[in-house]
Amino acid sequence: MRDAGETGEADIYTLPVWYDVLHQQGTAREAAGLARLAREAAGVRERDVHPWLEPACGTGRYLRALGAKGRRLIGFDLEPAMVGYARASLARRGLGRRVRVELGDMTDVVRAAGRDAGRCAFAFNLVNTIRHLMTDADLHAHLRGVYESLAPGGVYAVGINTSLPGVEHPSEDVWTGTRGRLRVRQVIQYLPAERGGRTETVISHMTITTPTREREVNSTYALRCYTPSQWLAAVRGAGFTPFGTADEDGEPWVPGETMYAIHVLRKAGK
């Protein structure tokens, strides 16, 4: 018999197990897309020993997938629960020596990269994570930090939706994931910025189900909005050259103005 459980407010980024279950599906495919971008945009070869960098790595799902393919990586995240989970999951797979995970802020990338700052061949940040930086100054600090952490000719792959405030309509996504007898379902509502605004409101309702219990967790958070021209100005202002856009498989793709795409940014060099 299942317990009716409880409903409460919580930050979903402090709940690494449920977050990992929810987002694990599709990770291998996305990791393969990143490998393709690294090869075709940054010229990374199969046996290249230069590390890859993931700011705000969360549970480390991309780090696990890429580390299992032999890549050396550095990830960092501001949330201690995520860092602890990522380190433990990598260690269980024997990847703790190949993949390093640090506690760090997206506005201080060079510190988080540590001894590998200036040596990274490729960096990536997907699923609108960069939009959690809520000021233009923080975005600039982040982009400059990644730029300085990359080796000459390095590439930064950023997954982002650009926006047209005042034009977009509310929308909804549903995500589901399972692991054993654990099931996680998330319904997310997106309330776009009004004309002239820079903030999108995201409302999350997550249901966690086991054979004996059901729990509901609600949260609300904000994402920074960038029009295509604002995003391009920020990228160029940090020193990057836009190289193109791609879909999640790493295939070249030109998105609409409010569609999600991976923006490929290149550092000058080789």
C-alpha positions, 0 to 999 in steps of 0.5 A: 500500500502506498503512503499518500506522502507529502507536498512541499517546497524545495530547490530541485538543484539540492535533490541530486538523486531525483534530478539525475533520474529525471535527466538521465534519458538522452544523456548518451546521445547528447554526449555523442553530440558534444564529442562531434562538436569538439571534433568538428569545431575544435579539431579535437582528436581521438587521443587528445589529452587536453581536458574538457570543462563543464561549468555547472556540471550538476550530477555529472551525467555528461562527465560520466558519459564522456569520461567512460569514452576516455576523456579527461574532464573537469566539472564544477558546481556551486551546489555541494549536494550536486558535487558530492553526488557527482564525485561519488557516481564517478568513483563508483564507475572507476572514473575518479582519477580521469574526471575531477569535480570541484565546488565552484561558481560560474563567475569564477571559472579560472579558479574552478579550472585550477591547474588546467586553466588555459589548457582546456580544448573544449568546454560545454554548458547545456540546457539553458544553465547559463541563463541562471546568471542573472546579470549582464556582468555575471554573464560577462565574467563567466564567458571571460572565465571560460575564454581564459580557461580554454587553450588557443583555438578552443571551443565553448558549446552553449545550449540556450534559448534566446528570447523575444520578450513580449512576443512569446506565450506561456508554455509547458514541458513534461519530463519523466525518468525511472530508475529501478522502482523509483519514478520521477515526473516533472511538469514545468511551466514557463512564463515568458518575460514581458516586453522590455523585461529580462526575466522568465519565470519557471514553475516546477511541479515534481512528483516522486513515486516509489512502491510505498510512497509518493512525494510532491516537490514544488519550486519556482525560479527565474532565468535571464532572457537574451534576445538574439542581438543581446546574446551575440553582443555578450559573446563578442564582448567576451572575446569569442567568435560565433562559429555556428549553431547545432542541434543536440546531435551536433548536427549543424542547424539554424534555429528560430529566434526563440528556439533552443540550440547549441551555440558554438563559440571559438577562442582565437588561436591555432 
